[in-house]
């Protein structure tokens, strides 16, 4: 193992995100070669002995899966209202994985789960500007100006200003919307503000990774090349193709 930062090493050995690892380090819970280390930027190698509390850490195999989340289940390990969760659909061998971000109860589509806290942070941190693409159906025909307004920005009373990176017409009641960083229920709230109710919302892509033909409720383990797609946005064919249709 090459030298890596202590917080990244801890994230690769546990379910902790790098931010959570930082906190545990700064609180004096981590030792390197028998000495407490409170500096997340310290670099370690395979020859170093790193402990979190009393446990000696070792890097584990990174596991990342794509899951086609069905509608009607929540992204949670346990639900206080006893609703079905995504873990009811996942094979038991994947129950130790954590979901990266969320899809709400009434949404479906591509959901990523992993045991790599560092990867999870990369996928969710706003600075990465990672695209998430959604196919959205609304309850009535909409005017072309709706697409322009989504990109320009919509003021949502509960959260303030929100905008889409891109919006494209598919049919009279369907559209593609791309977000870079999503607020809770952002698409639904934006469209409600514009007088439209979402009847179906499917996430079809994260980064350059698409859901493809993955059946509803099924999983697929991602390969190394898949992770590259997951962490990078597609290159637009041209600027004109990225503008909303009017």
C-alpha positions, 0 to 999 in steps of 0.5 A: 500500500502506498502512503495515504492520509490517515482519514482516507485509510480509516474510511477505507477500513470502516463504514465511516465517511472521511469527515467522520474519520476526521472527527474520531481522529481529532477526538483522540480515538486513533493511534498510529504505531501505539501513539495517539494521533490527532492529525487527519493529514498524517500519512500511513502505509501497510507497515503502520499499525492503526487502531480505532479504539482497541480495534486494529484496522486493515483495508478491506475489499471495496464493494459498490453496487447499483440497485434499482430501487422500487417505488414504495420503499424508504432509503433507511436501515430501520423505519420508525413507521414500519414501512418497507426499506431498501434492505427488504429487497437487498440480498443479505450479503449486501446488508452491511452496505450503506446507501449513498444519498437517497431516493424518497418513498415515491421515487425509483431508479438508480441507487448506489450502495458501498462499504467505502466511506471515502467513495460515498463522500466523493459521490455526495460532496457538492464540490464534485458537481456530480450529475444525477439525471431523472426522468419525470412525469407530471400530471398535466401538459406543460408549457416550454417555459417550464423547462427554462424556469427550472434551469433559471431557478425556482424559489421554493418557500421551504428551502429558498432558490433551487435550479436544475442544471439541465431540462429537456422535453420528452413528451407533453407530460414527461421531461428529463431533469439533471441536478448537480446537488439536490435538495430534499425533494427538490424536483417535486417542490420545484415543479409544484411551485410551477403548478405541476404535480409529479406522478412518477420520478425515476433516477436514470443516471449518476455521473456517467453511470446509467441504470441500463437494463437493470430490473426493478429490485435487482442489484449489480456489483460495479467493476473498476471501470464502472467506478470511473463512469460513476465519478465523472460526468459525461462530456456534452456533445455540444453546448447547444444540445445542453440547452433546454428545448423550447 
